[in-house]
């Protein structure tokens, strides 16, 4: 059974690139979600194995999504173009 990956990324081109790479590797992509609210809805309702979260979603942080995923026991990674001092 293929792994289901939630993508939360506000830059459409980046989201599409990540989605294409994951699909090419045999993953099932959930989303992508481009906004915090959409990401929260998917994180709460979808069957997921893992998630990739952009930290900054048009000025909103994705940390509430990470909290939901943690509560559900779903591993995730933060993906960002920021350095460690920018977050």
C-alpha positions in Angstrom: 0.0 0.0 0.0 1.4 3.4 -0.9 2.3 6.0 1.7 -0.1 9.0 1.9 1.8 12.3 2.2 0.2 15.6 3.1 1.9 18.6 1.4 1.3 22.0 2.9 3.1 24.7 0.9 1.9 28.2 -0.1 4.0 28.5 -3.2 2.2 26.7 -6.0 5.2 26.0 -8.1 7.1 24.5 -5.1 4.1 22.5 -4.1 3.7 21.1 -7.6 7.4 20.2 -7.8 7.2 18.3 -4.5 4.0 16.6 -5.5 5.5 15.5 -8.8 8.6 14.1 -7.1 6.6 12.2 -4.5 4.2 10.8 -7.1 7.1 9.7 -9.2 8.4 7.8 -6.2 5.1 6.0 -5.7 3.6 8.1 -2.9 0.0 9.2 -2.8 -0.2 13.0 -2.3 -2.9 14.6 -0.1 -3.4 18.2 -1.0 -1.4 20.2 -1.5 -2.9 22.7 0.9 -1.9 26.3 0.2 -3.3 27.9 3.3 -3.3 27.2 7.1 -7.0 26.5 7.3 -6.9 24.0 4.4 -3.9 22.3 5.9 -5.6 22.1 9.3 -8.7 20.6 7.7 -6.7 17.9 5.9 -4.5 17.2 8.9 -7.6 16.6 11.0 -9.7 14.6 8.5 -7.4 12.6 6.1 -5.7 9.3 6.5 -2.0 10.2 6.5 1.3 8.5 6.9 3.5 11.6 6.9 3.4 15.3 6.1 5.7 18.0 4.6 4.9 21.4 6.1 6.2 24.8 4.9 6.7 26.9 8.0 5.4 30.2 6.6 2.1 30.1 4.8 1.5 33.6 3.5 2.4 35.1 6.9 0.8 32.4 9.1 2.9 29.7 10.7 2.1 26.0 10.1 2.7 25.1 13.8 -1.0 24.4 14.5 -1.0 21.8 11.8 2.1 20.3 13.3 0.2 20.1 16.7 -2.7 18.3 15.1 -0.3 15.8 13.4 1.6 15.2 16.6 -1.7 14.6 18.5 -2.6 12.0 15.8 0.8 10.4 15.9 1.6 11.4 12.3 5.3 12.2 11.6 6.1 15.4 9.7 9.0 17.5 8.5 9.2 21.3 8.2 10.4 22.5 4.9 11.5 26.1 4.6 13.8 28.5 2.7 14.5 30.2 6.0 17.7 29.9 8.0 17.6 29.0 11.7 17.4 32.6 12.8 14.5 33.5 10.5 11.9 31.2 12.0 
